[in-house]
């Protein structure tokens, strides 16, 4: 009795086509809501709520990244102002933002970026080009990329990733 294969028909690989790696710059958000160092925290809170975002980059007049401000930074300010009975109106972004900001390379593979997210616990990473802010990648952007590439694309994308 012969042995039958239960794998079914296999897809034929098209010769001469190579799949490019899916890069961060292909999925990053380019139209960003940014903040300035002189903005009041209360204004930032209003912008975060109105736009349903959890934070954003802080830039100077040359569009250079100088920090990042998040809901958590705003919450800390609100909590401290209530605890110490201090007015909230005087606090600025510069006083509350995180100044040492981790960034990602726009040419990084999205799967490598996903690992960076898991290791760092950040929710977003700014993307710089020649010192200027050009975009931001979030965890949600990585999930959207994964949905678009599901199926047999994952294996070939992972194999062609850059170190």
C-alpha positions as CSV (number, residue, x, y, z in Angstrom):
1,X,0.0,0.0,0.0
2,X,1.4,3.4,-1.0
3,X,1.8,6.3,1.4
4,X,-0.3,9.3,0.6
5,X,0.7,12.9,1.3
6,X,-1.9,14.9,3.2
7,X,-0.1,18.3,2.7
8,X,-2.1,19.2,-0.4
9,X,-0.9,21.2,-3.4
10,X,1.9,23.7,-2.7
11,X,2.1,27.2,-4.1
12,X,4.6,27.8,-6.8
13,X,7.2,30.4,-5.9
14,X,7.5,33.1,-8.5
15,X,11.0,33.4,-9.7
16,X,12.7,36.7,-10.0
17,X,10.6,38.4,-7.3
18,X,11.9,39.2,-3.9
19,X,9.8,40.6,-1.1
20,X,11.3,43.7,0.4
21,X,11.3,43.9,4.2
22,X,8.5,45.9,5.7
23,X,10.2,48.9,7.2
24,X,9.1,51.2,10.1
25,X,9.0,54.2,7.7
26,X,6.3,52.4,5.7
27,X,3.9,52.3,8.7
28,X,4.9,55.3,10.8
29,X,2.6,58.2,11.3
30,X,3.9,61.3,9.5
31,X,1.2,63.8,10.3
32,X,1.9,64.3,13.9
33,X,0.5,66.4,16.7
34,X,3.6,67.9,18.3
35,X,4.1,70.0,21.4
36,X,6.4,72.9,22.3
37,X,8.4,73.3,25.5
38,X,6.5,76.5,26.5
39,X,3.0,75.0,26.3
40,X,1.1,74.7,29.5
41,X,0.4,71.1,30.8
42,X,-3.4,71.9,30.9
43,X,-3.3,72.7,27.2
44,X,-1.5,69.4,26.5
45,X,-4.1,67.5,28.5
46,X,-6.9,69.1,26.4
47,X,-5.1,68.3,23.1
48,X,-4.5,64.7,24.2
49,X,-8.2,64.2,25.1
50,X,-9.5,66.0,22.0
51,X,-7.3,64.0,19.6
52,X,-7.6,60.7,21.5
53,X,-3.8,60.2,21.7
54,X,-1.7,59.2,24.7
55,X,1.3,61.5,24.1
56,X,3.5,63.1,21.5
57,X,6.9,64.4,20.6
58,X,8.1,67.8,21.8
59,X,10.0,69.8,19.1
60,X,11.8,73.1,18.8
61,X,11.3,75.7,16.1
62,X,13.7,73.7,13.8
63,X,11.5,70.6,14.1
64,X,14.3,68.9,16.2
65,X,13.1,66.5,18.8
66,X,13.8,67.8,22.3
67,X,11.5,65.5,24.3
68,X,8.3,63.5,24.6
69,X,5.2,64.2,26.7
70,X,2.7,61.5,27.7
71,X,-0.5,61.1,29.6
72,X,1.6,59.7,32.5
73,X,3.7,62.9,32.6
74,X,0.5,65.0,32.8
75,X,-1.0,62.7,35.4
76,X,2.1,63.1,37.6
77,X,1.9,66.9,37.3
78,X,-1.8,66.8,38.2
79,X,-1.2,64.5,41.2
80,X,1.6,66.6,42.5
81,X,-0.2,69.9,42.1
82,X,-3.1,68.5,44.1
83,X,-1.0,66.9,46.7
84,X,1.1,70.0,47.3
85,X,-1.8,72.4,46.6
86,X,0.1,74.1,43.8
87,X,-1.5,75.8,40.8
88,X,-1.5,73.7,37.7
89,X,-1.6,76.6,35.3
90,X,2.1,77.5,35.7
91,X,3.6,74.1,34.7
92,X,5.0,73.8,31.2
93,X,5.9,70.9,28.9
94,X,9.6,71.6,29.4
95,X,9.2,70.9,33.2
96,X,7.4,67.6,32.7
97,X,8.6,66.1,29.4
98,X,11.0,63.2,29.2
99,X,14.2,64.7,27.7
100,X,16.2,61.6,27.0
101,X,14.1,60.1,24.2
102,X,14.7,56.7,22.6
103,X,14.1,56.7,18.8
104,X,14.0,54.1,16.1
105,X,15.5,54.0,12.6
106,X,12.9,54.4,9.9
107,X,14.6,51.6,7.9
108,X,14.3,49.1,10.7
109,X,12.1,46.0,10.0
110,X,8.7,46.2,11.7
111,X,9.3,42.8,13.4
112,X,12.5,44.0,14.9
113,X,10.7,47.2,16.0
114,X,8.1,45.0,17.7
115,X,10.8,43.4,19.7
116,X,12.1,46.8,20.8
117,X,8.6,47.7,21.9
118,X,8.4,44.5,24.0
119,X,11.8,45.1,25.6
120,X,11.3,48.8,26.4
121,X,7.6,49.0,27.4
122,X,7.3,52.3,25.4
123,X,4.1,53.0,23.5
124,X,5.6,55.1,20.8
125,X,9.0,55.9,19.2
126,X,9.9,59.0,17.3
127,X,11.6,58.6,13.9
128,X,14.4,61.1,13.0
129,X,16.0,61.8,9.7
130,X,19.1,64.1,9.7
131,X,18.2,65.2,13.2
132,X,14.6,66.3,12.3
133,X,11.4,64.6,13.4
134,X,9.8,62.9,10.4
135,X,7.4,60.5,12.0
136,X,6.4,58.3,14.9
137,X,5.7,54.6,15.1
138,X,3.4,53.2,17.7
139,X,2.5,49.7,18.9
140,X,-0.8,50.0,17.0
141,X,1.1,50.8,13.8
142,X,3.1,47.6,14.3
143,X,-0.1,45.6,14.8
144,X,-1.5,47.1,11.6
145,X,1.6,46.1,9.7
146,X,1.4,42.5,11.0
147,X,-2.3,42.3,9.9
148,X,-1.4,43.3,6.4
149,X,1.5,40.8,6.2
150,X,-0.2,37.8,7.8
151,X,0.0,34.4,6.2
152,X,2.9,33.3,4.0
153,X,4.4,36.8,3.8
154,X,5.7,36.6,7.4
155,X,8.4,34.0,6.8
156,X,9.9,35.7,3.8
157,X,9.8,39.1,5.5
158,X,11.6,37.8,8.5
159,X,14.3,36.1,6.5
160,X,15.1,39.3,4.6
161,X,15.2,41.6,7.6
162,X,18.2,43.8,8.1
163,X,20.4,43.4,11.2
